[in-house]
């Protein structure tokens, strides 16, 4: 199995393996580093960074659901200045490939985040979280409409240095994810990350009131996996030249392989980290095993393989 080559390329980045963390699920890497060397992952995606410090959503913020989790953390964090002062330097010291997730309420905020993050040492790529309420558009999130999503990507791509890839994180809570994918790619996104958590809600059986303090939250975990596979499939089918990073319910090597077969060049591990912090590195090992048992020598050879004719599949 050691002969299996897990090297992958995403938007010009060469990664030693296709497994990353997902934004918001591993802090900024320190939490996981006590379990394994975070530099061994393909990349570490930070929690989403905002311009100003954010206290976060009211408690409770998380609740278990069948085959998943509902969460409404509210982008709690120290703001950009705190992130650049302490969290990004730590990742650079650990030699981790840092993908910095950013989010703003306005185009101006996205632009400032892009300029300051993109020009900071130690940044491998910038991931644009579009599932944020648009303060200029009556609270609709930027991911809801292709036009609004594209405006954000235009601003970010303009202000991030050309040598640093810009990744657009897309939501499945849209009329047509292919339309959004096409719009943000045309606006300058170098790769697509899909999918973000989808909106959900739970009612507490004791209080008969919404379980989460914010009422609604993002559904993630295994329940999301088939939806993520479908979205990756649809976008790769329509835009086969655009690199995709698949995320949603990845717990095993085959979960990762399934997204890769659908068209993803890399994957992200999120919710599973809460139950087992070693999951990302276990998925790396499991993926190598899944490829070896099918006599596949290189993970890059099976990106989008499920779109081929039946006789070509592994």
PyMOL commands that set and color helices and strands:
alter all, ss='L'
color gray80, all
select helices_A, chain A and resi 30-33+38-40+79-93+107-118+142-144+146-159+177-186+222-238+253-262+272-275+279-292+299-302+305-307+310-312
alter helices_A, ss='H'
color red, helices_A
select strands_A, chain A and resi 8-10+13-15+19-21+44-45+62-65+68-71+98-102+123-129+165-170+191-194+198-201+216-220+243-247+266-269
alter strands_A, ss='S'
color yellow, strands_A
deselect
rebuild
show_as cartoon
